[in-house]
Every structure is written in structure tokens, then in C-alpha cells.
């Protein structure tokens, strides 16, 4: 169950490789890599693959499962890499959960080589409700204020900070806003594909059938809660967005 734990699994990873047009043996970065399953998949396909995740426990687990992989504990909003280092960046179901999505996209832009490619898979809200639109309007009114994990002496959660970013709401992306932000950063959108059917299949398998072993149940607790939450939202689809860095 846990291998490629997201709608489409490694099928969409393979499609991301094709749509990204990454050069054979190219250097790729998986942002929000979890324990590194996709990084291992990319490495097995011959790429110079790296992964980064803010969850140190999952990075440690990945290093045990996949010795020798380039797995790094770190923040997608503050990537610890040199500029123009990667041929491609993947964000597989991770961008909605990053606390400052626009900054993560900007960081991806900085570490990509000129004409490098980013591929994003994520749940997206296609029909925001009036209540959600009202909250988004309030979020936009906070623009110009610094996004920080420390506010008024209180450490905010990543989810709270993510909700101040108008690229998404309630843990899912707003596709038009993401595309707009990427264009402003310096990307050209080259492809967009709808994989909502794969998300529906995944929801049935993951939420109804559950994980296969008790250790997976424990490890996947956060994923259960996330997918249960977005499953209750109206108008949620699953999309792949491909964009190239201008240069």
C-alpha cells in the first residue's frame, strides 16, 4: 500500500518523467519526498535523484530502507541546494501541504537549470464554495504581511500558514492561482492533465480498504486524516501540471 502512496502511484511518476522530458541520467529533485519511494524509483530509472522532506522521521526511515539515496531533511521553502542545479523538480501531492506554496515554487525555480521542468501532481479545487471564496478574499487582504512560522509569540502550524496563501485552501490547490503564480515567477505552463479518476480509485482503496499492515496504519495516520478531509470537499479533482523554466 505505501509504495507510491498517492493517486496514480508510480504510474503518474512515469507520466511525469515523460511529460517533463528529463534528459537521461539528469539530476532530479523530489520535494516532499516522504521516506523516498519516488526517489528510489527515479534512481532505479537511471536518474541522479534527490529527495527533501521536512519530516525528519520519514527521512531517517527512508535512509534505512534505501541506503545510499540522496535523502535530505529540509524545508521546501528554503531549499539547501545551489542555483540551477537540477534538470527537473517533482512535487507529487506535496505542494498543497507546504506552508508557503508560492515560496516553494520560487525555490524550485531557483534550483532548476535554465529550461528545466517542474511537474506537480496534486488535488485541486475546481469549484470553490462561496464560503471558501470569502475566506480567500480575506487571505488576499493579508498580502504584504510577512509569512512566518512565528507570529505574536505563537508558533503557527504549517497548515495555518498554508491557508494564508491564495494558491490553495482547505488543503487543496486552486489550479488557476497556481498557474498564475508560476507564470509570474518565470515558468511557462506546458501541460495540464486531469487524473481525477485515479484519485477516485485511490480514495476507495486507501480510505475503505486501509493499509495492509499495522505498522503502515501507524505510519499513514496523517495521510488518512488528510485524504478523509479532502474527500468531504465538493469539486475536488486531481491534476498534473507541467511547466518549463524560461531561459
Secondary structure, DSSP 8 states (H G I E B T S, - for coil): --TT-STTHHHHHHHHHHHHT--TT-EEEEET-TTSHHHHHHHHTT-EEEEEES-HHHHHHHHHHSTT-EEEE--TTS--S-TT-EEEEEEES-GGGSS-HHHHHHHHHHHEEEEEEEEEEEEEESS--HHHHHHHHHHHTTTTS---SEETTEE--HHHHHTTSTTEETTEE-HHHHHHHHHHHTEEEEEEEE-HHHHHHHHIIIIII--SSHHHHHHTHHHHHHHHHHHTSSSEEEEEEEEEE--
